[in-house]
């Protein structure tokens, strides 16, 4: 038996809520990794042809790779938000995704273009992390509120 439009929308809202929770948990882990790198890793600042290892390198690489995972989760969250047809979720998911992308670009510039020497890029990553956390927290809250007390929501009116 095929689910009605309201039941499908409720499923997408639930999935969006789960994706937003995963995103917030991932952002927390990424923040911890970034703070460890910032405080304890001995980065090879300003060395352009550095090919050896350095203390904290495994955490730096973990931080970078986890950023890619967050990018994938951001895309999934945006797709689920779009399928829920909730305009505010789509807008917030887009803004959160833009913040994740921007933080990734800032991280690439910080690591490879300036060889860990331009703290403005590090600051940009921190600000975009904060904004992404706010946006995904709102995604979680709106998806939760939209589901509260409803087993199947009617399709949105346009």
C-alpha positions as CSV (number, residue, x, y, z in Angstrom):
1,X,0.0,0.0,0.0
2,X,1.3,3.4,-1.0
3,X,1.9,6.1,1.7
4,X,-0.1,9.3,1.4
5,X,1.6,12.7,0.8
6,X,1.3,13.6,4.5
7,X,2.9,10.3,5.6
8,X,5.8,10.7,3.1
9,X,6.3,14.3,4.4
10,X,6.4,13.1,8.0
11,X,9.0,10.4,7.1
12,X,11.2,13.1,5.4
13,X,10.8,15.4,8.4
14,X,11.9,12.5,10.7
15,X,14.8,11.7,8.5
16,X,15.8,15.4,8.3
17,X,15.7,15.6,12.1
18,X,18.0,12.5,12.3
19,X,20.4,14.1,9.8
20,X,20.4,17.4,11.7
21,X,21.2,15.5,14.9
22,X,24.1,13.7,13.1
23,X,25.3,17.0,11.7
24,X,25.3,18.6,15.2
25,X,27.2,15.6,16.7
26,X,29.6,15.7,13.8
27,X,30.2,19.4,14.2
28,X,30.9,18.9,17.9
29,X,33.5,16.2,17.0
30,X,35.0,18.4,14.3
31,X,35.2,21.3,16.8
32,X,37.1,19.2,19.3
33,X,39.5,18.0,16.6
34,X,40.0,21.6,15.4
35,X,40.7,22.8,18.9
36,X,43.2,20.1,19.5
37,X,45.0,21.0,16.3
38,X,44.9,24.7,17.2
39,X,46.3,24.2,20.7
40,X,48.5,21.1,20.6
41,X,49.6,20.2,17.1
42,X,53.1,21.5,16.2
43,X,52.2,22.6,12.7
44,X,55.0,23.3,10.2
45,X,54.1,27.0,9.8
46,X,55.3,28.7,6.6
47,X,57.2,25.6,5.3
48,X,56.0,25.1,1.7
49,X,57.9,22.0,0.8
50,X,57.4,20.1,4.0
51,X,57.1,16.3,3.4
52,X,57.9,14.8,6.8
53,X,55.6,14.1,9.7
54,X,55.0,16.4,12.7
55,X,53.5,16.0,16.1
56,X,49.7,16.1,15.8
57,X,49.7,15.3,12.1
58,X,47.2,12.4,12.5
59,X,44.8,14.7,14.3
60,X,45.1,17.3,11.5
61,X,44.4,14.6,8.9
62,X,41.5,13.3,10.9
63,X,40.1,16.9,11.1
64,X,40.4,17.3,7.4
65,X,38.8,13.9,6.5
66,X,36.0,14.4,9.0
67,X,35.3,17.8,7.3
68,X,34.6,15.8,4.1
69,X,32.2,13.6,5.9
70,X,30.4,16.6,7.2
71,X,30.1,17.9,3.7
72,X,28.4,14.7,2.6
73,X,26.1,14.8,5.6
74,X,25.3,18.4,4.8
75,X,24.2,17.4,1.3
76,X,22.1,14.6,2.6
77,X,20.5,16.9,5.1
78,X,19.7,19.4,2.3
79,X,18.2,16.7,0.1
80,X,16.0,15.5,3.0
81,X,14.9,19.0,3.7
82,X,14.0,19.6,0.1
83,X,12.0,16.3,0.1
84,X,10.1,17.5,3.2
85,X,8.9,20.5,1.2
86,X,9.3,22.7,4.3
87,X,10.7,26.1,3.0
88,X,12.4,27.0,6.3
89,X,14.2,23.7,6.4
90,X,15.4,24.1,2.8
91,X,16.7,27.6,3.5
92,X,18.4,26.6,6.8
93,X,19.8,23.4,5.2
94,X,21.2,25.5,2.4
95,X,22.8,28.1,4.7
96,X,24.3,25.3,6.8
97,X,25.7,23.6,3.7
98,X,27.2,26.9,2.5
99,X,28.8,27.3,5.9
100,X,30.3,23.8,5.8
101,X,31.6,24.4,2.3
102,X,33.0,27.8,3.3
103,X,34.8,26.3,6.3
104,X,36.2,23.6,4.1
105,X,37.5,26.1,1.6
106,X,39.0,28.2,4.5
107,X,40.7,25.0,5.8
108,X,42.2,24.2,2.4
109,X,43.6,27.7,2.1
110,X,44.9,27.6,5.7
111,X,46.6,24.3,5.2
112,X,47.8,24.4,1.6
113,X,47.8,28.0,0.3
114,X,49.3,29.7,3.4
115,X,51.0,26.6,5.0
116,X,49.3,27.1,8.4
117,X,50.4,30.7,8.6
118,X,47.3,32.8,8.1
119,X,45.1,32.7,11.2
120,X,42.3,34.6,9.4
121,X,41.4,31.3,7.7
122,X,41.4,29.5,11.0
123,X,39.2,32.2,12.4
124,X,36.9,31.9,9.4
125,X,36.6,28.1,10.0
126,X,35.6,28.8,13.6
127,X,33.0,31.4,12.7
128,X,31.4,29.2,10.0
129,X,31.4,26.3,12.4
130,X,29.4,28.5,14.8
131,X,26.9,29.6,12.1
132,X,26.5,26.0,10.8
133,X,25.7,24.8,14.3
134,X,23.1,27.5,14.7
135,X,21.5,26.7,11.3
136,X,21.5,22.9,11.9
137,X,20.1,23.4,15.4
138,X,17.3,25.4,13.9
139,X,16.7,22.6,11.3
140,X,16.5,20.1,14.2
141,X,14.0,22.3,16.1
142,X,11.8,23.1,13.1
143,X,11.7,19.5,12.0
144,X,10.8,18.4,15.6
145,X,8.1,21.1,15.9
146,X,6.6,20.2,12.5
147,X,6.3,16.6,13.7
148,X,5.0,17.3,17.2
149,X,1.6,15.8,17.8
150,X,1.1,14.7,14.2
151,X,1.3,11.2,12.8
152,X,0.8,12.4,9.2
153,X,1.1,16.0,8.1
154,X,-1.0,17.4,5.3
155,X,0.9,18.5,2.2
156,X,2.2,22.1,2.4
157,X,0.1,24.8,0.8
158,X,1.8,27.0,-1.7
